[in-house]
Amino acid sequence: EVLGMPATRNVITYGCCSEPYPDVTYTLLLRRRASFYIFNLLLPCIMVSFLAPLGFYLPADSGEKVSLGVTVLLALTVFQLLVAESMPPSESVPLIGKYY
């Protein structure tokens, strides 16, 4: 979300030249929408992560135990790919990347 874009006019006169050099500096004020990342990335991943221990509570002779584990693993992998695609490249690891 763009909050504002104030402009300042600067005039600089250098010692070598007699004419002034004007320039305009724009400052872009932005606000990050954290709720977008919480509702679309973090909350679904937390909900899927709570399903992972559910496989240990199923009985051993249950046929759904393996399919639940594979489904949860696949969902976590898809979320990890979504997070990796939406993050810009940087030198440090972001907090949401440390969770995965």
Distance bins in CASP14 RR format, pairs under 12 A and 6 or more apart:
PFRMAT RR
TARGET T0000
AUTHOR 0000-0000-0000
RMODE 2
METHOD distances of the structure
MODEL  1
1 28 0 0 0 0 0 1 0 0 0 0 0
1 29 0 0 0 0 1 0 0 0 0 0 0
1 30 1 0 0 1 0 0 0 0 0 0 0
1 31 1 0 1 0 0 0 0 0 0 0 0
1 32 0 0 0 0 1 0 0 0 0 0 0
1 33 1 0 0 1 0 0 0 0 0 0 0
1 34 0 0 0 0 0 1 0 0 0 0 0
1 35 0 0 0 0 0 1 0 0 0 0 0
1 36 0 0 0 0 0 1 0 0 0 0 0
2 26 0 0 0 0 0 1 0 0 0 0 0
2 27 0 0 0 0 0 1 0 0 0 0 0
2 28 1 0 0 1 0 0 0 0 0 0 0
2 29 1 0 0 1 0 0 0 0 0 0 0
2 30 1 0 0 1 0 0 0 0 0 0 0
2 31 0 0 0 0 1 0 0 0 0 0 0
2 32 0 0 0 0 0 1 0 0 0 0 0
2 33 0 0 0 0 0 1 0 0 0 0 0
3 27 0 0 0 0 0 1 0 0 0 0 0
3 28 0 0 0 0 1 0 0 0 0 0 0
3 29 1 0 1 0 0 0 0 0 0 0 0
3 30 1 0 0 1 0 0 0 0 0 0 0
3 31 1 0 1 0 0 0 0 0 0 0 0
3 32 0 0 0 0 0 1 0 0 0 0 0
3 33 0 0 0 0 0 1 0 0 0 0 0
4 26 0 0 0 0 1 0 0 0 0 0 0
4 27 0 0 0 0 1 0 0 0 0 0 0
4 28 1 0 0 1 0 0 0 0 0 0 0
4 29 1 0 1 0 0 0 0 0 0 0 0
4 30 0 0 0 0 1 0 0 0 0 0 0
4 31 0 0 0 0 1 0 0 0 0 0 0
5 24 0 0 0 0 0 1 0 0 0 0 0
5 25 0 0 0 0 0 1 0 0 0 0 0
5 26 1 0 1 0 0 0 0 0 0 0 0
5 27 1 0 0 1 0 0 0 0 0 0 0
5 28 1 0 1 0 0 0 0 0 0 0 0
5 29 1 0 0 1 0 0 0 0 0 0 0
5 30 0 0 0 0 1 0 0 0 0 0 0
6 24 0 0 0 0 0 1 0 0 0 0 0
6 25 0 0 0 0 1 0 0 0 0 0 0
6 26 1 0 0 1 0 0 0 0 0 0 0
6 27 1 0 1 0 0 0 0 0 0 0 0
6 28 0 0 0 0 1 0 0 0 0 0 0
6 29 1 0 0 1 0 0 0 0 0 0 0
7 23 0 0 0 0 0 1 0 0 0 0 0
7 24 1 0 1 0 0 0 0 0 0 0 0
7 25 1 0 0 1 0 0 0 0 0 0 0
7 26 1 0 1 0 0 0 0 0 0 0 0
7 27 1 0 0 1 0 0 0 0 0 0 0
7 28 0 0 0 0 0 1 0 0 0 0 0
7 29 0 0 0 0 0 1 0 0 0 0 0
8 22 0 0 0 0 0 1 0 0 0 0 0
8 23 0 0 0 0 1 0 0 0 0 0 0
8 24 1 0 0 1 0 0 0 0 0 0 0
8 25 1 0 1 0 0 0 0 0 0 0 0
8 26 0 0 0 0 1 0 0 0 0 0 0
8 27 1 0 0 1 0 0 0 0 0 0 0
9 20 0 0 0 0 0 1 0 0 0 0 0
9 21 0 0 0 0 0 1 0 0 0 0 0
9 22 1 0 0 1 0 0 0 0 0 0 0
9 23 1 0 0 1 0 0 0 0 0 0 0
9 24 1 0 1 0 0 0 0 0 0 0 0
9 25 0 0 0 0 1 0 0 0 0 0 0
9 26 0 0 0 0 0 1 0 0 0 0 0
10 20 0 0 0 0 1 0 0 0 0 0 0
10 21 0 0 0 0 1 0 0 0 0 0 0
10 22 1 0 0 1 0 0 0 0 0 0 0
10 23 1 0 1 0 0 0 0 0 0 0 0
10 24 1 0 0 1 0 0 0 0 0 0 0
10 25 1 0 0 1 0 0 0 0 0 0 0
10 26 0 0 0 0 0 1 0 0 0 0 0
11 19 0 0 0 0 0 1 0 0 0 0 0
11 20 1 0 1 0 0 0 0 0 0 0 0
11 21 1 0 0 1 0 0 0 0 0 0 0
11 22 1 0 1 0 0 0 0 0 0 0 0
11 23 0 0 0 0 1 0 0 0 0 0 0
11 24 0 0 0 0 0 1 0 0 0 0 0
11 25 0 0 0 0 0 1 0 0 0 0 0
12 19 0 0 0 0 0 1 0 0 0 0 0
12 20 1 0 0 1 0 0 0 0 0 0 0
12 21 1 0 1 0 0 0 0 0 0 0 0
12 22 1 0 0 1 0 0 0 0 0 0 0
12 23 1 0 0 1 0 0 0 0 0 0 0
12 25 0 0 0 0 0 1 0 0 0 0 0
13 19 1 0 0 1 0 0 0 0 0 0 0
13 20 1 0 1 0 0 0 0 0 0 0 0
13 21 1 0 0 1 0 0 0 0 0 0 0
13 22 0 0 0 0 0 1 0 0 0 0 0
14 20 0 0 0 0 1 0 0 0 0 0 0
14 21 1 0 0 1 0 0 0 0 0 0 0
15 21 0 0 0 0 0 1 0 0 0 0 0
32 38 0 0 0 0 0 1 0 0 0 0 0
32 94 0 0 0 0 0 1 0 0 0 0 0
33 39 0 0 0 0 0 1 0 0 0 0 0
33 40 0 0 0 0 0 1 0 0 0 0 0
34 40 0 0 0 0 0 1 0 0 0 0 0
34 41 0 0 0 0 0 1 0 0 0 0 0
34 42 0 0 0 0 1 0 0 0 0 0 0
34 43 0 0 0 0 0 1 0 0 0 0 0
34 95 0 0 0 0 0 1 0 0 0 0 0
34 96 0 0 0 0 0 1 0 0 0 0 0
35 41 0 0 0 0 0 1 0 0 0 0 0
35 42 0 0 0 0 0 1 0 0 0 0 0
35 43 0 0 0 0 0 1 0 0 0 0 0
36 42 0 0 0 0 0 1 0 0 0 0 0
36 43 0 0 0 0 0 1 0 0 0 0 0
36 86 0 0 0 0 1 0 0 0 0 0 0
36 96 0 0 0 0 0 1 0 0 0 0 0
37 43 0 0 0 0 1 0 0 0 0 0 0
37 44 0 0 0 0 0 1 0 0 0 0 0
37 45 0 0 0 0 0 1 0 0 0 0 0
37 82 0 0 0 0 0 1 0 0 0 0 0
37 83 0 0 0 0 1 0 0 0 0 0 0
37 86 0 0 0 0 1 0 0 0 0 0 0
37 87 0 0 0 0 0 1 0 0 0 0 0
37 94 0 0 0 0 0 1 0 0 0 0 0
37 95 0 0 0 0 0 1 0 0 0 0 0
37 96 1 0 0 1 0 0 0 0 0 0 0
37 97 0 0 0 0 0 1 0 0 0 0 0
37 99 0 0 0 0 0 1 0 0 0 0 0
38 44 0 0 0 0 0 1 0 0 0 0 0
38 45 0 0 0 0 0 1 0 0 0 0 0
38 46 0 0 0 0 1 0 0 0 0 0 0
38 96 0 0 0 0 1 0 0 0 0 0 0
39 45 0 0 0 0 0 1 0 0 0 0 0
39 46 0 0 0 0 0 1 0 0 0 0 0
39 47 0 0 0 0 0 1 0 0 0 0 0
40 79 0 0 0 0 0 1 0 0 0 0 0
40 82 0 0 0 0 1 0 0 0 0 0 0
40 83 0 0 0 0 0 1 0 0 0 0 0
40 86 0 0 0 0 1 0 0 0 0 0 0
40 96 0 0 0 0 0 1 0 0 0 0 0
41 47 0 0 0 0 0 1 0 0 0 0 0
41 48 0 0 0 0 0 1 0 0 0 0 0
41 78 0 0 0 0 0 1 0 0 0 0 0
41 79 1 0 0 1 0 0 0 0 0 0 0
41 80 0 0 0 0 0 1 0 0 0 0 0
41 81 0 0 0 0 0 1 0 0 0 0 0
41 82 1 0 0 1 0 0 0 0 0 0 0
41 83 1 0 1 0 0 0 0 0 0 0 0
41 84 0 0 0 0 0 1 0 0 0 0 0
41 85 0 0 0 0 0 1 0 0 0 0 0
41 86 1 0 0 1 0 0 0 0 0 0 0
41 87 0 0 0 0 0 1 0 0 0 0 0
41 94 0 0 0 0 0 1 0 0 0 0 0
41 95 0 0 0 0 0 1 0 0 0 0 0
41 96 1 0 0 1 0 0 0 0 0 0 0
41 97 0 0 0 0 0 1 0 0 0 0 0
41 99 0 0 0 0 1 0 0 0 0 0 0
41 100 0 0 0 0 1 0 0 0 0 0 0
42 48 0 0 0 0 0 1 0 0 0 0 0
42 49 0 0 0 0 0 1 0 0 0 0 0
42 79 0 0 0 0 1 0 0 0 0 0 0
42 82 0 0 0 0 0 1 0 0 0 0 0
42 83 0 0 0 0 1 0 0 0 0 0 0
42 86 0 0 0 0 0 1 0 0 0 0 0
42 94 0 0 0 0 0 1 0 0 0 0 0
42 95 0 0 0 0 1 0 0 0 0 0 0
42 96 1 0 0 1 0 0 0 0 0 0 0
42 97 0 0 0 0 0 1 0 0 0 0 0
42 99 1 0 0 1 0 0 0 0 0 0 0
42 100 0 0 0 0 0 1 0 0 0 0 0
43 49 0 0 0 0 0 1 0 0 0 0 0
43 50 0 0 0 0 0 1 0 0 0 0 0
43 79 0 0 0 0 0 1 0 0 0 0 0
43 96 0 0 0 0 0 1 0 0 0 0 0
44 50 0 0 0 0 0 1 0 0 0 0 0
44 51 0 0 0 0 0 1 0 0 0 0 0
44 75 0 0 0 0 1 0 0 0 0 0 0
44 76 0 0 0 0 0 1 0 0 0 0 0
44 78 0 0 0 0 1 0 0 0 0 0 0
44 79 1 0 0 1 0 0 0 0 0 0 0
44 80 0 0 0 0 0 1 0 0 0 0 0
44 82 0 0 0 0 1 0 0 0 0 0 0
44 83 0 0 0 0 0 1 0 0 0 0 0
45 51 0 0 0 0 0 1 0 0 0 0 0
45 52 0 0 0 0 0 1 0 0 0 0 0
45 72 0 0 0 0 0 1 0 0 0 0 0
45 75 0 0 0 0 1 0 0 0 0 0 0
45 76 1 0 0 1 0 0 0 0 0 0 0
45 77 0 0 0 0 0 1 0 0 0 0 0
45 78 0 0 0 0 1 0 0 0 0 0 0
45 79 1 0 1 0 0 0 0 0 0 0 0
45 80 0 0 0 0 1 0 0 0 0 0 0
45 81 0 0 0 0 0 1 0 0 0 0 0
45 82 0 0 0 0 1 0 0 0 0 0 0
45 83 0 0 0 0 1 0 0 0 0 0 0
45 96 0 0 0 0 1 0 0 0 0 0 0
45 97 0 0 0 0 0 1 0 0 0 0 0
45 99 1 0 0 1 0 0 0 0 0 0 0
45 100 1 0 0 1 0 0 0 0 0 0 0
46 52 0 0 0 0 0 1 0 0 0 0 0
46 75 0 0 0 0 0 1 0 0 0 0 0
46 76 0 0 0 0 0 1 0 0 0 0 0
46 79 0 0 0 0 1 0 0 0 0 0 0
46 96 0 0 0 0 0 1 0 0 0 0 0
46 99 0 0 0 0 1 0 0 0 0 0 0
46 100 0 0 0 0 0 1 0 0 0 0 0
47 54 0 0 0 0 0 1 0 0 0 0 0
47 72 0 0 0 0 0 1 0 0 0 0 0
47 75 0 0 0 0 1 0 0 0 0 0 0
47 76 0 0 0 0 0 1 0 0 0 0 0
47 79 0 0 0 0 0 1 0 0 0 0 0
48 54 0 0 0 0 0 1 0 0 0 0 0
48 68 0 0 0 0 0 1 0 0 0 0 0
48 69 0 0 0 0 0 1 0 0 0 0 0
48 71 0 0 0 0 1 0 0 0 0 0 0
48 72 1 0 0 1 0 0 0 0 0 0 0
48 73 0 0 0 0 1 0 0 0 0 0 0
48 74 0 0 0 0 1 0 0 0 0 0 0
48 75 1 0 1 0 0 0 0 0 0 0 0
48 76 1 0 1 0 0 0 0 0 0 0 0
48 77 0 0 0 0 0 1 0 0 0 0 0
48 78 0 0 0 0 1 0 0 0 0 0 0
48 79 1 0 0 1 0 0 0 0 0 0 0
48 80 0 0 0 0 0 1 0 0 0 0 0
48 82 0 0 0 0 0 1 0 0 0 0 0
48 100 0 0 0 0 0 1 0 0 0 0 0
49 72 0 0 0 0 1 0 0 0 0 0 0
49 73 0 0 0 0 0 1 0 0 0 0 0
49 75 0 0 0 0 1 0 0 0 0 0 0
49 76 1 0 0 1 0 0 0 0 0 0 0
49 79 0 0 0 0 1 0 0 0 0 0 0
49 80 0 0 0 0 0 1 0 0 0 0 0
49 99 0 0 0 0 1 0 0 0 0 0 0
49 100 0 0 0 0 0 1 0 0 0 0 0
50 57 0 0 0 0 0 1 0 0 0 0 0
50 72 0 0 0 0 1 0 0 0 0 0 0
50 75 0 0 0 0 0 1 0 0 0 0 0
50 76 0 0 0 0 0 1 0 0 0 0 0
51 57 0 0 0 0 0 1 0 0 0 0 0
51 58 0 0 0 0 0 1 0 0 0 0 0
51 68 1 0 0 1 0 0 0 0 0 0 0
51 69 0 0 0 0 1 0 0 0 0 0 0
51 70 0 0 0 0 0 1 0 0 0 0 0
51 71 0 0 0 0 1 0 0 0 0 0 0
51 72 1 0 1 0 0 0 0 0 0 0 0
51 73 0 0 0 0 0 1 0 0 0 0 0
51 74 0 0 0 0 0 1 0 0 0 0 0
51 75 0 0 0 0 1 0 0 0 0 0 0
51 76 0 0 0 0 1 0 0 0 0 0 0
52 58 0 0 0 0 0 1 0 0 0 0 0
52 68 0 0 0 0 1 0 0 0 0 0 0
52 69 1 0 0 1 0 0 0 0 0 0 0
52 70 0 0 0 0 0 1 0 0 0 0 0
52 71 0 0 0 0 0 1 0 0 0 0 0
52 72 1 0 1 0 0 0 0 0 0 0 0
52 73 0 0 0 0 1 0 0 0 0 0 0
52 74 0 0 0 0 0 1 0 0 0 0 0
52 75 0 0 0 0 1 0 0 0 0 0 0
52 76 1 0 0 1 0 0 0 0 0 0 0
53 68 0 0 0 0 0 1 0 0 0 0 0
53 69 0 0 0 0 0 1 0 0 0 0 0
53 72 0 0 0 0 1 0 0 0 0 0 0
54 62 0 0 0 0 0 1 0 0 0 0 0
54 64 0 0 0 0 0 1 0 0 0 0 0
54 65 0 0 0 0 1 0 0 0 0 0 0
54 68 1 0 0 1 0 0 0 0 0 0 0
54 69 0 0 0 0 1 0 0 0 0 0 0
54 71 0 0 0 0 0 1 0 0 0 0 0
54 72 0 0 0 0 1 0 0 0 0 0 0
55 62 0 0 0 0 1 0 0 0 0 0 0
55 63 0 0 0 0 0 1 0 0 0 0 0
55 64 0 0 0 0 1 0 0 0 0 0 0
55 65 1 0 1 0 0 0 0 0 0 0 0
55 66 0 0 0 0 1 0 0 0 0 0 0
55 67 0 0 0 0 0 1 0 0 0 0 0
55 68 1 0 1 0 0 0 0 0 0 0 0
55 69 1 0 0 1 0 0 0 0 0 0 0
55 70 0 0 0 0 0 1 0 0 0 0 0
55 71 0 0 0 0 0 1 0 0 0 0 0
55 72 0 0 0 0 1 0 0 0 0 0 0
55 73 0 0 0 0 0 1 0 0 0 0 0
56 62 0 0 0 0 0 1 0 0 0 0 0
56 65 0 0 0 0 1 0 0 0 0 0 0
56 68 0 0 0 0 0 1 0 0 0 0 0
56 69 0 0 0 0 1 0 0 0 0 0 0
56 72 0 0 0 0 0 1 0 0 0 0 0
57 64 0 0 0 0 0 1 0 0 0 0 0
57 65 0 0 0 0 1 0 0 0 0 0 0
57 68 0 0 0 0 0 1 0 0 0 0 0
58 64 1 0 0 1 0 0 0 0 0 0 0
58 65 1 0 1 0 0 0 0 0 0 0 0
58 66 0 0 0 0 1 0 0 0 0 0 0
58 67 0 0 0 0 0 1 0 0 0 0 0
58 68 1 0 0 1 0 0 0 0 0 0 0
58 69 0 0 0 0 1 0 0 0 0 0 0
59 65 1 0 0 1 0 0 0 0 0 0 0
60 66 0 0 0 0 0 1 0 0 0 0 0
62 68 0 0 0 0 1 0 0 0 0 0 0
62 69 0 0 0 0 0 1 0 0 0 0 0
63 69 0 0 0 0 0 1 0 0 0 0 0
63 70 0 0 0 0 0 1 0 0 0 0 0
64 70 0 0 0 0 0 1 0 0 0 0 0
64 71 0 0 0 0 1 0 0 0 0 0 0
64 72 0 0 0 0 0 1 0 0 0 0 0
65 71 0 0 0 0 0 1 0 0 0 0 0
65 72 0 0 0 0 0 1 0 0 0 0 0
66 72 0 0 0 0 0 1 0 0 0 0 0
66 73 0 0 0 0 0 1 0 0 0 0 0
67 73 0 0 0 0 0 1 0 0 0 0 0
67 74 0 0 0 0 0 1 0 0 0 0 0
68 74 0 0 0 0 0 1 0 0 0 0 0
68 75 0 0 0 0 0 1 0 0 0 0 0
69 75 0 0 0 0 1 0 0 0 0 0 0
69 76 0 0 0 0 1 0 0 0 0 0 0
69 77 0 0 0 0 0 1 0 0 0 0 0
70 76 0 0 0 0 0 1 0 0 0 0 0
70 77 0 0 0 0 0 1 0 0 0 0 0
71 77 0 0 0 0 0 1 0 0 0 0 0
71 78 0 0 0 0 0 1 0 0 0 0 0
72 78 0 0 0 0 0 1 0 0 0 0 0
72 79 0 0 0 0 0 1 0 0 0 0 0
73 79 0 0 0 0 0 1 0 0 0 0 0
73 80 0 0 0 0 0 1 0 0 0 0 0
74 80 0 0 0 0 0 1 0 0 0 0 0
74 81 0 0 0 0 0 1 0 0 0 0 0
75 81 0 0 0 0 0 1 0 0 0 0 0
75 82 0 0 0 0 0 1 0 0 0 0 0
76 82 0 0 0 0 0 1 0 0 0 0 0
76 83 0 0 0 0 0 1 0 0 0 0 0
76 99 0 0 0 0 0 1 0 0 0 0 0
76 100 1 0 0 1 0 0 0 0 0 0 0
77 83 0 0 0 0 0 1 0 0 0 0 0
77 84 0 0 0 0 0 1 0 0 0 0 0
77 100 0 0 0 0 1 0 0 0 0 0 0
78 84 0 0 0 0 0 1 0 0 0 0 0
78 85 0 0 0 0 0 1 0 0 0 0 0
78 100 0 0 0 0 0 1 0 0 0 0 0
79 85 0 0 0 0 0 1 0 0 0 0 0
79 86 0 0 0 0 0 1 0 0 0 0 0
79 96 0 0 0 0 0 1 0 0 0 0 0
79 97 0 0 0 0 0 1 0 0 0 0 0
79 99 0 0 0 0 1 0 0 0 0 0 0
79 100 1 0 0 1 0 0 0 0 0 0 0
80 86 0 0 0 0 0 1 0 0 0 0 0
80 87 0 0 0 0 0 1 0 0 0 0 0
80 96 0 0 0 0 0 1 0 0 0 0 0
80 97 0 0 0 0 1 0 0 0 0 0 0
80 99 0 0 0 0 1 0 0 0 0 0 0
80 100 1 0 1 0 0 0 0 0 0 0 0
81 87 0 0 0 0 0 1 0 0 0 0 0
81 100 0 0 0 0 1 0 0 0 0 0 0
82 96 0 0 0 0 0 1 0 0 0 0 0
82 97 0 0 0 0 0 1 0 0 0 0 0
82 100 0 0 0 0 0 1 0 0 0 0 0
83 93 0 0 0 0 0 1 0 0 0 0 0
83 94 0 0 0 0 1 0 0 0 0 0 0
83 95 0 0 0 0 0 1 0 0 0 0 0
83 96 1 0 1 0 0 0 0 0 0 0 0
83 97 1 0 0 1 0 0 0 0 0 0 0
83 98 0 0 0 0 0 1 0 0 0 0 0
83 99 0 0 0 0 1 0 0 0 0 0 0
83 100 1 0 0 1 0 0 0 0 0 0 0
84 93 0 0 0 0 0 1 0 0 0 0 0
84 94 0 0 0 0 0 1 0 0 0 0 0
84 96 0 0 0 0 0 1 0 0 0 0 0
84 97 0 0 0 0 1 0 0 0 0 0 0
84 100 0 0 0 0 1 0 0 0 0 0 0
86 94 0 0 0 0 0 1 0 0 0 0 0
86 96 0 0 0 0 1 0 0 0 0 0 0
86 97 0 0 0 0 0 1 0 0 0 0 0
87 93 0 0 0 0 1 0 0 0 0 0 0
87 94 1 0 0 1 0 0 0 0 0 0 0
87 95 0 0 0 0 0 1 0 0 0 0 0
87 96 1 0 0 1 0 0 0 0 0 0 0
87 97 1 0 0 1 0 0 0 0 0 0 0
87 98 0 0 0 0 0 1 0 0 0 0 0
87 99 0 0 0 0 0 1 0 0 0 0 0
87 100 0 0 0 0 0 1 0 0 0 0 0
88 94 0 0 0 0 1 0 0 0 0 0 0
90 97 0 0 0 0 0 1 0 0 0 0 0
92 98 0 0 0 0 0 1 0 0 0 0 0
93 99 0 0 0 0 0 1 0 0 0 0 0
93 100 0 0 0 0 0 1 0 0 0 0 0
94 100 0 0 0 0 0 1 0 0 0 0 0
END
